[in-house]
């Protein structure tokens, strides 16, 4: 199937003998061959250019340098006039892997085939080291409105923006940052005349570790609340979904006291926060809407300039689109996101986000059509069905395991 949208976005064309990249270039993209063929060459110890392999339509290359952010270790050269490649940058790659399990399986199958065919290991991995230095700027707090404050965690630590909303009856935090953000949050609260014991609720926008990390460090009287779908993942200690491995942290002490489904109104006395379920980034994502001041705490759903928070495990591009369209219908004057600057043009930014989700959907369809995925989808369906059948067979109607053939 051909897509009119495709050539304007991802397709790159090369003539015979034209270099796609050179040895030593930074690895910014991976490629899928849409037409023509590509040859890979590498200099040997004598400085002579040696052909490593050739690939054709439906095959991919360049993925290792993209994934690991290392330089190219070979030249890639188009062999035919009109060679067309689908160019996939890191953002697209992460989106596809997170949104489409079939894409990840396709890549793994092609890599496996390459190894079985005895391909020479030409993607040598250079040593990687030297972590970036920690930020020297101080942690800070800012008053955003009469009763709304931004509290920064560890400078440069990667945690989210934490917001304090002070009501005449209750004080709440929106998100909690990473575990090592807690001392900074505590210090800022004390500067504002509050102790952690005076925080009545911590409202979690979703289950990612950079948003929930400090929640267990608040006193037992502080109610920890999240949408049921986020609460389920936190309750099961789903490390993969929570992203705890990214920070080398264990979610073992995490819990949720209260489930806040869509359209829950949290009364703080002189103001109220309304829960807006916004699946897309993840399935349990929520925003908090303060209708009197027309404020929206969007966490990772939408950032300033219409930037999306990305689609991670349990997320969905189509859900993302629907969530943003729902936000577009609300009267909002300012967006307070989970990262980056605030936005005073929320509707323009939300519309940009909607266009991005639609673009990603079209690019995904076009990319899938360009890849020689063979029976990848049926492979997934067969594997899922076999796993489900195995579970039924082991459990049986009365809970007694059945004998497995060929064990």
Secondary structure, DSSP 8 states (H G I E B T S, - for coil): ---TTTTTTTEEEE-TT-EEE-TT-B--EEEEEEES-EEEEEE-TTS-EEEEEEE-TT-EE-HHHHHHT-B--SEEEE-STTEEEEEEEHHHHHHHHHH-HHHHHHHHHHHHHHHHTT------------------S---EEEEETTEEEE--STTS----EEEEE-SS-EEEE----GGGHHHHHHHHHHTT--GGG--EEE-SSS-HHHHTTGGGS-TTSEEEE-HHHHHHHHTT-HHHHTGGGGT---TT---SEE--TT-EEE-SS-EEEEEE-TTSSTT-EEEEETTTTEEEEETSB-GGG-B----TT--HHHHHHHHHHHHTS--SEEEESSS--BS-HHHHHHHHHHHHHHHHHHHHHHHHHS--TTHHHHHHHHHHHHHHHHHHHH-TTS-----TT-
